Amino acid sequence: MNQREKEEYLREYGALKAEGKPFFPYAVAKDAAMACVVMGVIIAMSLVLGAELGAKANPTTTSYDARPEWYFFFLFDILRLIRDPSMIQLATIGLPTLFMILLFLLPFYDRGPERRPERRPVATITGIIVILAMGFLTYNGATAGTPDALELPVPKAVSENGPAAVALWNEGREVVAQSGCEACHKIGENGNVGPGPDLTHIASRLPEEGIARTLVNPTAPMPSFKNLPPKKFNAIINFLSTLK
């Protein structure tokens, strides 16, 4: 701010301070009212939503789906979206640490006296974008499906072809789940919306030949499956070709 703005601010501040109200009981009453509102919201959420306890612990399982606490869901979703191993350290350590440092240093590089949001457009817009991004990532992380399982019923057309067809379909479903397809695709109620297309009805849009070509020569960032063993590759094609 320039000298004129500084002087105007000091005059306004002095006038307001001269006619100001004492800290007690005015400011104390406002803080107490806000504290009661926050406490009421927490109590209401605990009564209506309850605590998510999850399934009972099973020491014999080999398919445990580890989940972080809800306040780390945004980081959890970032890790699911970043597939490059060289970027994992940047996502888990680099970016959070950088943001924490910038937040800690905020009083030192933001020395302007103005605090009204409408007069600080850059800070206000930045805060809104950060809050919306964290909210979106938190929601995606909370509703993400299990990364190594695909809960999908056997289609009627497959079950009518006998046990061999069902076994081949189940094999394809397992390969798709273990290949990490749900990190970028939606399949029924499983997986994520993007960045890849929804595969719930992929067979209605692509024939088997088209599915095979896509698996061999995919569009980035999807990896190629051309080096997959032929049995697993055929199982994936068979599974995807039934999703209509």
C-alpha positions as CSV (number, residue, x, y, z in Angstrom):
1,M,0.0,0.0,0.0
2,N,1.1,3.6,-0.6
3,Q,1.6,6.3,1.9
4,R,-1.9,7.8,1.3
5,E,-3.6,4.5,1.9
6,K,-1.6,3.9,5.0
7,E,-2.5,7.2,6.5
8,E,-6.2,6.7,5.6
9,Y,-6.1,3.3,7.3
10,L,-4.5,4.7,10.5
11,R,-7.1,7.5,10.7
12,E,-9.9,5.0,10.4
13,Y,-8.3,2.6,12.9
14,G,-7.8,5.5,15.4
15,A,-11.4,6.6,15.1
16,L,-12.8,3.1,15.5
17,K,-10.5,2.5,18.5
18,A,-11.6,5.7,20.1
19,E,-15.3,4.7,20.0
20,G,-14.6,1.0,20.3
21,K,-16.2,-1.4,22.8
22,P,-14.5,-3.3,25.6
23,F,-13.3,-6.9,25.0
24,F,-15.6,-8.1,27.8
25,P,-18.5,-8.8,27.3
26,Y,-18.8,-8.0,23.5
27,A,-16.0,-9.9,21.9
28,V,-16.3,-12.7,24.5
29,A,-20.0,-13.0,23.8
30,K,-19.3,-13.4,20.0
31,D,-16.6,-16.0,20.6
32,A,-18.8,-17.9,23.0
33,A,-21.7,-17.9,20.6
34,M,-19.5,-19.2,17.7
35,A,-18.1,-21.9,20.0
36,C,-21.6,-23.0,20.9
37,V,-22.5,-23.2,17.2
38,V,-19.5,-25.3,16.4
39,M,-20.2,-27.6,19.3
40,G,-23.8,-28.0,18.3
41,V,-22.8,-28.9,14.7
42,I,-20.3,-31.5,16.0
43,I,-22.9,-33.0,18.4
44,A,-25.6,-33.1,15.6
45,M,-23.2,-34.8,13.2
46,S,-22.2,-37.4,15.8
47,L,-25.9,-38.2,16.5
48,V,-27.1,-38.3,12.9
49,L,-24.0,-39.7,11.1
50,G,-22.4,-41.7,13.8
51,A,-18.8,-43.0,13.8
52,E,-17.6,-45.1,10.9
53,L,-16.2,-48.2,12.6
54,G,-15.8,-50.3,9.5
55,A,-15.8,-54.1,9.3
56,K,-14.6,-56.2,12.2
57,A,-10.9,-57.0,12.3
58,N,-10.0,-60.3,10.6
59,P,-6.4,-61.4,11.2
60,T,-6.7,-64.1,8.5
61,T,-7.6,-61.8,5.6
62,T,-5.0,-61.0,2.8
63,S,-7.1,-58.4,1.1
64,Y,-7.3,-55.6,3.8
65,D,-8.0,-52.3,2.2
66,A,-6.0,-49.8,4.3
67,R,-7.6,-46.3,4.6
68,P,-6.3,-43.2,6.2
69,E,-8.3,-40.9,8.6
70,W,-10.8,-38.7,6.9
71,Y,-8.6,-35.6,7.1
72,F,-6.0,-37.3,5.0
73,F,-8.4,-38.4,2.3
74,F,-7.3,-35.6,-0.1
75,L,-3.7,-36.9,0.1
76,F,-5.0,-40.5,-0.3
77,D,-6.8,-39.5,-3.5
78,I,-3.8,-37.7,-4.9
79,L,-1.7,-40.9,-4.4
80,R,-4.3,-42.9,-6.2
81,L,-4.2,-40.6,-9.2
82,I,-0.4,-40.4,-9.4
83,R,0.8,-43.6,-10.9
84,D,4.4,-42.6,-11.7
85,P,6.6,-44.0,-8.8
86,S,9.1,-41.1,-9.3
87,M,6.3,-38.6,-8.3
88,I,5.2,-40.3,-5.1
89,Q,7.7,-38.6,-2.8
90,L,6.7,-35.2,-4.3
91,A,3.0,-35.9,-3.7
92,T,3.4,-37.3,-0.1
93,I,6.2,-35.1,1.2
94,G,7.1,-32.3,-1.1
95,L,3.8,-30.6,-1.8
96,P,2.3,-30.9,1.7
97,T,5.5,-29.6,3.2
98,L,5.7,-26.7,0.8
99,F,2.1,-25.7,1.6
100,M,2.7,-25.9,5.3
101,I,5.7,-23.6,5.0
102,L,3.8,-21.1,2.9
103,L,1.0,-21.1,5.5
104,F,3.5,-20.7,8.4
105,L,5.1,-17.8,6.6
106,L,1.8,-16.1,5.7
107,P,2.1,-13.3,8.4
108,F,5.6,-12.5,7.1
109,Y,4.9,-12.0,3.4
110,D,1.3,-10.8,3.6
111,R,1.9,-7.5,5.5
112,G,-1.1,-5.6,4.2
113,P,-3.4,-4.3,6.9
114,E,-6.6,-4.9,4.8
115,R,-8.5,-8.0,6.0
116,R,-11.9,-7.7,4.3
117,P,-12.3,-10.5,1.7
118,E,-13.7,-8.3,-1.0
119,R,-10.6,-6.0,-0.9
120,R,-8.2,-9.0,-1.1
121,P,-9.3,-10.7,-4.4
122,V,-6.1,-12.7,-4.9
123,A,-6.1,-14.2,-1.3
124,T,-9.8,-14.7,-1.4
125,I,-9.9,-16.5,-4.7
126,T,-6.8,-18.6,-3.7
127,G,-8.5,-19.7,-0.5
128,I,-11.7,-20.6,-2.3
129,I,-9.9,-22.7,-4.9
130,V,-7.8,-24.5,-2.2
131,I,-10.9,-25.3,-0.1
132,L,-12.9,-26.6,-3.1
133,A,-9.9,-28.7,-4.4
134,M,-9.4,-30.2,-0.9
135,G,-13.2,-30.9,-0.6
136,F,-13.3,-32.5,-4.0
137,L,-10.3,-34.7,-3.3
138,T,-11.6,-35.6,0.1
139,Y,-14.9,-36.7,-1.3
140,N,-13.3,-38.8,-4.0
141,G,-10.9,-40.4,-1.5
142,A,-13.8,-41.2,0.9
143,T,-16.0,-42.8,-1.9
144,A,-13.2,-44.6,-3.7
145,G,-13.7,-48.3,-4.3
146,T,-11.3,-51.0,-3.1
147,P,-8.2,-50.9,-5.3
148,D,-7.7,-54.6,-5.5
149,A,-11.2,-55.9,-5.7
150,L,-14.1,-55.5,-8.2
151,E,-17.5,-56.1,-6.8
152,L,-19.6,-56.9,-9.9
153,P,-22.3,-59.6,-10.3
154,V,-21.9,-62.2,-13.0
155,P,-24.0,-61.2,-16.0
156,K,-26.9,-63.4,-16.9
157,A,-25.6,-64.0,-20.4
158,V,-22.4,-65.3,-18.9
159,S,-23.9,-67.6,-16.3
160,E,-26.2,-69.1,-19.0
161,N,-23.1,-70.4,-20.8
162,G,-22.0,-72.7,-18.0
163,P,-19.4,-72.9,-15.2
164,A,-16.5,-72.6,-17.7
165,A,-17.7,-69.2,-18.9
166,V,-18.3,-68.0,-15.4
167,A,-14.8,-69.1,-14.3
168,L,-13.2,-67.3,-17.3
169,W,-15.3,-64.2,-16.5
170,N,-14.2,-64.2,-12.8
171,E,-10.6,-64.6,-13.9
172,G,-10.9,-61.5,-16.1
173,R,-12.6,-59.6,-13.3
174,E,-9.7,-60.4,-11.0
175,V,-7.0,-59.4,-13.5
176,V,-8.8,-56.1,-14.2
177,A,-9.0,-55.4,-10.4
178,Q,-5.3,-56.3,-9.8
179,S,-4.1,-54.3,-12.8
180,G,-5.2,-51.0,-11.1
181,C,-7.8,-50.1,-13.7
182,E,-10.2,-48.8,-11.0
183,A,-7.7,-45.9,-10.3
184,C,-8.8,-44.2,-13.5
185,H,-12.0,-45.9,-14.6
186,K,-15.5,-46.5,-13.3
187,I,-16.9,-50.0,-13.5
188,G,-20.3,-50.2,-12.0
189,E,-20.1,-48.9,-8.5
190,N,-16.4,-49.5,-8.4
191,G,-13.5,-47.3,-9.3
192,N,-13.2,-43.5,-10.0
193,V,-14.8,-41.1,-12.4
194,G,-11.8,-40.3,-14.6
195,P,-9.4,-39.5,-15.9
196,G,-10.3,-42.5,-18.0
197,P,-13.8,-43.2,-19.5
198,D,-16.5,-45.2,-17.8
199,L,-16.1,-48.9,-18.6
200,T,-19.5,-50.0,-17.2
201,H,-20.9,-50.5,-20.7
202,I,-17.7,-50.5,-22.7
203,A,-18.8,-53.5,-24.8
204,S,-21.7,-51.4,-26.1
205,R,-19.3,-49.0,-27.6
206,L,-16.4,-51.2,-28.7
207,P,-16.2,-54.7,-30.1
208,E,-13.6,-57.2,-28.8
209,E,-11.2,-56.2,-31.5
210,G,-11.4,-52.6,-30.5
211,I,-10.9,-53.4,-26.9
212,A,-7.8,-55.5,-27.7
213,R,-6.4,-52.6,-29.8
214,T,-7.0,-50.2,-27.0
215,L,-5.2,-52.4,-24.5
216,V,-2.2,-52.8,-26.8
217,N,-2.0,-49.1,-28.0
218,P,-3.8,-47.0,-25.3
219,T,-4.0,-43.3,-25.0
220,A,-1.6,-41.8,-22.4
221,P,-1.5,-41.9,-19.4
222,M,-3.0,-45.4,-19.6
223,P,-0.2,-48.1,-19.7
224,S,0.0,-50.7,-22.4
225,F,-1.0,-54.3,-21.7
226,K,0.8,-55.8,-24.6
227,N,3.4,-57.5,-22.4
228,L,0.7,-59.2,-20.2
229,P,0.7,-63.0,-20.4
230,P,-1.7,-64.1,-23.2
231,K,-3.9,-65.9,-20.7
232,K,-4.5,-62.8,-18.6
233,F,-4.7,-60.6,-21.7
234,N,-7.5,-62.8,-23.1
235,A,-9.2,-62.9,-19.8
236,I,-9.4,-59.1,-19.7
237,I,-10.8,-58.9,-23.2
238,N,-13.4,-61.6,-22.4
239,F,-14.4,-59.7,-19.2
240,L,-14.7,-56.3,-20.8
241,S,-16.5,-57.6,-23.8
242,T,-19.4,-58.7,-21.5
243,L,-19.9,-55.2,-20.0
244,K,-23.0,-54.0,-21.9
